[in-house]
């Protein structure tokens, strides 16, 4: 296997998807700047072009709202035909953005980028630190409930059609959304994407929250969907730990961030389903979603130690050829092709693997890294893969798959935390 060639291809993909200050996930399918995709892109760039990495971060934060929220899409340039585009979101600001957020990996990735070259990064870190704090405050003010982090749309989770949302989505009446044309199924096999009934409900939530003027208080009271996402809670806890590290590095006050961490650590227990795994919680009904998804294994990445989830992880890794599937293979709704219903995502493996390694589960972490390495080396830089045979799925020449090859999965990776 010519790993040097694969390294070069990964760097080429990041350059290819560069749109002059921001990186698209892949051409055609995703023509704008997506929040957490962009953070992974910056992390990847930091392995060979730290200046470009910081440019990515600063461009991302041009989309930040006055209230601190960092949107999940920033519409820098118009891409005709993409749906739902800026006209649908109707957010009165420039650059145009969506009205929801996404998994807050920024502080963690930015810390790593900074540590790749502290001398160059110091001034950039000083400039971005206040923006990071503002985004975290927005989560604490608007989305923390019982120490868990709520999402108001499945898209905010980054795991659009995950099993976690099935019960909550079933309670939404999708009538009245009207006709629309999805661009995603023009580029990718519809069997690999969310179903139309899912999309109808996604749009119903968007239209309702837009009618609320994207006002968080109104959405909290009248919103159609509000779920404490186990993935976001774990990711945000990790991000707060890294934000604390940055604050100490810059000699800033830390008491506020330390308080957030304490509340989140206590809140993690509210995600523990008595059935024996970390789970999301429907805040409108108070019920667990009864979904053992790949996000349930972000426990270690969040900085929580223990072996509560090791049994499930080892069982699942033994049931498939490539881990970690986005849904438990024993779940009746497991689908190895359809988006977040079963496929393996390289960047999810990265977060799980990093956490395992940091918490001392070295052999399991290395097993997962090797499996991810094999997936990419054998099948290419795809968006996601079948856990059963590694078949490539979703978009090709994908930015964050290239990024995690350079930072974690590849044999020459040099951006690990």
C-alpha positions in Angstrom: 0.0 0.0 0.0 1.5 3.4 -1.1 0.5 5.5 1.9 2.6 8.5 0.6 0.3 8.6 -2.4 -2.8 8.5 -0.2 -1.4 11.3 1.9 -0.9 13.4 -1.2 -4.4 12.6 -2.4 -5.8 13.7 1.0 -4.0 17.1 0.8 -5.2 17.4 -2.8 -8.8 16.9 -1.8 -8.6 19.7 0.8 -7.2 22.0 -1.8 -9.8 20.9 -4.4 -12.7 21.7 -2.0 -11.2 25.0 -1.0 -13.4 27.9 -2.2 -11.1 30.7 -1.2 -11.2 31.0 2.5 -13.6 28.2 3.3 -13.9 24.6 2.4 -17.0 22.8 1.1 -17.6 19.2 2.3 -17.7 18.0 -1.4 -18.6 19.6 -4.7 -22.2 19.5 -5.8 -23.8 17.7 -2.9 -22.7 20.3 -0.3 -21.8 23.6 -2.0 -21.5 25.8 1.1 -19.5 26.1 4.4 -20.8 23.7 7.0 -19.9 24.3 10.6 -18.4 21.1 11.9 -17.2 20.0 8.5 -15.2 23.2 8.4 -13.6 22.6 11.7 -12.4 19.2 10.6 -11.1 20.8 7.4 -9.1 23.3 9.4 -7.7 20.5 11.5 -6.6 18.7 8.4 -5.1 21.8 6.9 -3.1 22.3 10.1 -1.0 19.3 9.3 0.6 21.0 6.3 -0.7 24.6 6.1 -1.4 26.2 9.4 -2.1 29.6 7.9 -4.8 28.2 5.7 -6.2 26.4 8.8 -6.7 29.6 10.7 -8.2 31.3 7.6 -10.8 28.5 7.6 -11.7 29.2 11.2 -11.9 33.0 10.8 -14.1 32.6 7.8 -16.4 30.2 9.7 -16.9 32.8 12.4 -18.0 35.5 10.0 -21.3 33.7 10.2 -21.7 34.0 14.0 -24.9 35.8 15.1 -24.9 38.7 17.6 -26.3 36.3 20.3 -23.3 34.1 19.9 -24.9 31.2 17.9 -22.6 29.8 15.2 -24.9 28.5 12.4 -24.6 25.1 10.7 -24.4 26.6 7.2 -22.9 29.9 6.0 -24.1 30.8 2.5 -21.0 32.8 1.2 -21.9 32.4 -2.5 -25.2 31.5 -4.1 -25.5 28.0 -5.4 -28.6 27.8 -7.6 -30.7 24.7 -7.0 -29.6 23.9 -3.5 -32.5 23.3 -1.1 -33.1 24.6 1.5 -31.1 27.6 0.6 -30.9 31.1 2.2 -34.3 32.2 0.9 -35.9 29.3 2.9 -34.1 30.1 6.1 -34.8 33.8 5.8 -32.1 34.9 8.2 -31.7 38.7 7.9 -27.9 39.0 8.0 -24.9 39.0 5.7 -23.4 36.5 5.0 -26.7 34.6 4.9 -26.8 31.6 7.2 -29.1 28.9 8.4 -31.0 29.4 11.6 -29.7 26.4 13.6 -26.3 25.3 14.9 -24.2 22.1 14.8 -22.0 20.0 17.0 -19.5 22.3 18.8 -16.2 20.7 17.9 -14.6 24.1 17.2 -12.9 24.7 20.5 -11.3 21.2 20.4 -10.1 21.6 16.8 -8.9 25.1 17.4 -6.9 24.0 20.4 -5.2 21.4 18.2 -4.5 23.9 15.4 -3.0 26.3 17.9 -0.7 23.6 19.4 0.5 22.8 15.9 2.3 26.2 15.8 1.8 28.3 18.9 4.0 31.1 17.8 2.0 31.7 14.6 -1.3 30.9 16.2 -1.1 33.0 19.3 -2.6 36.2 17.8 -5.3 34.1 16.0 -6.2 32.4 19.3 -6.5 35.7 21.0 -8.8 36.9 18.2 -11.1 33.9 18.2 -11.3 33.1 21.9 -14.1 35.6 22.7 -16.1 34.2 19.8 -15.8 30.7 21.2 -16.9 31.8 24.6 -19.9 33.5 23.2 -21.0 30.4 21.3 -20.6 28.3 24.4 -22.6 30.8 26.4 -25.3 30.6 23.8 -25.5 26.8 24.3 -25.6 27.2 28.1 -28.3 29.9 28.0 -30.6 28.4 25.4 -30.0 24.7 25.2 -28.9 23.3 28.6 -31.5 21.4 30.5 -30.7 19.2 33.4 -27.1 19.4 32.4 -27.8 18.0 28.9 -27.7 19.9 25.6 -30.9 20.2 23.6 -31.3 20.4 19.9 -34.3 21.9 18.2 -33.8 20.2 14.8 -32.3 16.8 13.9 -29.9 18.6 11.5 -28.2 20.3 14.6 -27.0 16.9 15.7 -25.0 16.4 12.5 -26.7 12.9 12.5 -29.8 13.9 10.6 -31.9 10.7 10.4 -30.4 8.8 13.4 -32.6 6.4 15.3 -32.5 8.8 18.2 -35.1 11.1 16.7 -37.6 8.5 15.5 -40.1 8.9 18.3 -40.0 12.7 18.4 -40.3 12.9 14.6 -43.3 10.6 14.6 -45.2 13.1 16.6 -44.8 15.8 14.0 -47.5 16.3 11.4 -45.7 16.9 8.1 -48.7 18.1 6.1 -48.5 21.5 4.5 -44.8 21.7 3.6 -45.6 21.9 -0.1 -43.6 20.8 -3.1 -39.8 21.0 -3.2 -36.9 19.4 -5.0 -34.0 17.9 -3.0 -30.6 18.3 -4.5 -29.0 15.6 -2.5 -30.7 12.8 -4.3 -29.6 14.2 -7.6 -26.0 13.4 -6.5 -26.3 10.3 -4.4 -28.4 7.1 -4.5 -31.7 7.9 -2.7 -31.2 4.6 -0.8 -28.3 6.2 1.0 -30.1 9.4 2.0 -33.0 10.3 4.5 -36.4 9.4 3.2 -39.0 11.9 1.9 -41.1 11.5 5.0 -38.0 12.5 7.1 -37.4 15.5 4.9 -41.0 16.6 5.1 -40.7 16.8 8.9 -37.3 18.5 8.7 -38.9 21.2 6.7 -41.9 21.5 8.9 -39.6 22.2 11.9 -37.6 24.8 9.8 -40.8 26.6 8.8 -42.1 26.7 12.4 -38.9 28.0 13.8 -38.5 30.5 11.0 -42.0 31.7 11.9 -40.8 32.2 15.4 -38.2 34.6 14.1 -35.5 32.1 15.2 -36.2 33.4 18.8 -34.9 30.7 21.2 -37.5 31.5 23.9 -40.4 31.1 21.5 -39.0 28.0 20.0 -38.4 26.4 23.5 -42.1 27.0 24.3 -43.7 26.1 21.0 -41.2 24.1 19.0 -42.1 20.9 17.4 -38.8 19.1 18.3 -36.6 19.3 21.4 -34.3 16.4 22.3 -31.3 16.3 24.6 -28.7 14.8 22.2 -26.2 12.5 23.9 -23.7 13.2 21.1 -23.9 17.0 21.5 -23.7 16.8 25.3 -20.5 14.7 25.1 -19.0 16.9 22.3 -19.9 20.1 24.2 -18.4 18.8 27.4 -15.1 18.0 25.6 -15.2 21.4 23.9 -15.6 23.1 27.3 -12.6 21.2 28.7 -10.5 22.4 25.7 -11.9 26.0 26.1 -10.7 25.9 29.7 -7.3 24.8 28.5 -7.2 27.7 26.1 -8.3 30.1 28.8 -5.5 29.0 31.0 -3.0 29.3 28.1 -4.2 32.9 27.5 -4.4 33.7 31.2 -8.1 34.5 31.1 -10.7 34.0 33.9 -11.8 30.3 34.1 -14.5 30.1 36.8 -17.4 30.4 34.4 -16.1 27.6 32.2 -15.3 25.4 35.2 -18.9 25.8 36.3 -20.1 24.7 32.9 -17.9 21.6 33.1 -19.2 20.7 36.5 -22.9 21.0 35.4 -22.3 19.0 32.2 -20.5 16.2 34.1 -23.5 15.9 36.4 -25.8 16.0 33.4 -24.1 13.1 31.7 -25.8 10.8 34.2 -29.2 12.0 32.9 -28.3 10.4 29.6 -27.9 7.0 31.1 -30.7 4.7 30.0 -31.5 2.1 32.6 -31.4 -0.4 29.7 -27.7 -0.1 29.9 -26.3 2.6 27.6 -26.0 6.4 27.1 -29.0 7.6 25.2 -30.7 10.8 24.0 -33.8 12.1 25.8 -37.0 13.6 24.3 -37.4 16.7 26.4 -41.1 17.1 25.3 -42.1 13.7 26.7 -39.2 13.0 29.2 -38.7 9.6 27.6 -35.4 8.0 26.4 -35.1 7.5 22.7 -33.9 3.9 23.2 -31.3 4.3 20.6 -27.8 2.9 20.9 -26.0 4.9 18.3 -22.3 5.7 17.6 -22.7 8.9 19.5 -23.3 6.9 22.6 -19.6 6.0 22.5 -18.4 9.7 22.7 -18.3 9.1 26.5 -14.5 8.8 26.5 -14.0 11.7 24.1 -15.9 13.9 26.5 -13.3 13.2 29.2 -15.4 10.8 31.2 -13.5 7.7 32.3 -14.9 4.3 32.9 -15.9 1.1 31.0 -19.7 1.3 31.0 -19.9 1.2 27.3 -17.0 -1.1 26.5 -19.1 -4.2 26.4 -21.5 -2.7 23.8 -18.6 -1.4 21.8 -16.7 -4.7 21.7 -19.9 -6.6 20.9 -20.6 -4.3 18.0 -17.0 -4.3 16.7 -17.2 -8.1 16.6 -20.5 -8.1 14.7 -19.3 -6.0 11.8 -16.2 -5.9 9.6 -15.7 -2.2 10.1 -16.7 -0.2 13.2 -18.3 1.9 14.4 -21.7 1.6 12.7 -23.9 4.6 13.3 -26.7 2.3 14.6 -26.5 -0.9 16.6 -26.5 -3.8 14.2 -28.9 -5.6 16.5 -31.5 -2.8 16.1 -34.4 -3.8 13.9 -34.0 -0.5 12.0 -30.3 -1.0 11.2 -29.5 -0.2 7.6 -25.9 -0.4 6.4 -26.6 2.0 3.4 -28.9 4.7 4.7 -27.0 7.7 6.1 -27.1 7.6 9.9 -29.1 4.4 10.1 -26.0 2.1 10.0 -23.0 3.3 7.9 -19.6 4.1 9.4 -18.4 7.7 9.5 -14.7 8.3 9.6 -14.8 11.4 11.7 -17.1 9.7 14.3 -14.5 6.9 14.5 -11.9 9.6 15.1 -13.7 11.1 18.0 -14.4 7.7 19.5 -10.8 6.5 18.9 -9.2 9.6 20.4 -11.4 9.3 23.5 -10.6 5.6 23.9 -6.9 6.3 23.6 -7.0 9.2 26.1 -8.9 7.1 28.7 -6.4 4.2 28.5 -8.3 1.8 26.2 -5.3 1.7 23.9 -5.9 -1.6 22.1 -9.5 -0.8 21.2 -8.5 2.6 20.0 -5.8 1.2 17.7 -8.2 -1.5 16.4 -10.6 1.3 15.4 -7.9 3.4 13.9 -6.7 0.5 11.8 -10.2 -0.4 10.6 -10.7 3.3 9.6 -7.4 3.3 7.8 -8.3 0.2 5.8 -11.7 1.7 4.9 -10.1 4.8 3.4 -7.1 3.1 1.8 -9.1 0.4 0.2 -12.2 2.3 -0.8 -11.4 6.0 -1.1 -12.3 9.3 0.6 -16.0 8.8 0.8 -18.5 10.4 3.1 -19.4 7.1 4.8 -19.1 3.4 4.3 -20.9 0.1 4.9 -19.9 -1.5 8.2 -20.5 -4.9 6.7 -18.1 -4.9 3.7 -16.7 -1.4 3.5 -18.6 -0.4 0.4 -18.2 3.3 -0.2 -21.4 5.4 0.2 -22.5 9.0 0.1 -20.4 11.8 -1.5 -16.9 11.2 -2.9 -13.7 13.2 -2.4 -15.0 14.2 1.0 -13.2 16.9 3.0 -13.5 15.6 6.5 -12.5 12.0 5.4 -9.4 13.5 3.9 -8.8 15.6 7.1 -9.1 12.7 9.5 -6.7 10.6 7.3 -4.0 13.3 7.8 -4.7 13.9 11.5 -5.7 10.5 12.9 -6.3 7.5 10.6 -3.3 7.5 8.3 0.0 5.9 9.3 1.7 9.3 9.0 -1.0 11.2 10.8 0.4 14.1 12.8 -2.5 16.1 14.0 -3.7 13.8 16.8 -4.7 15.4 20.1 
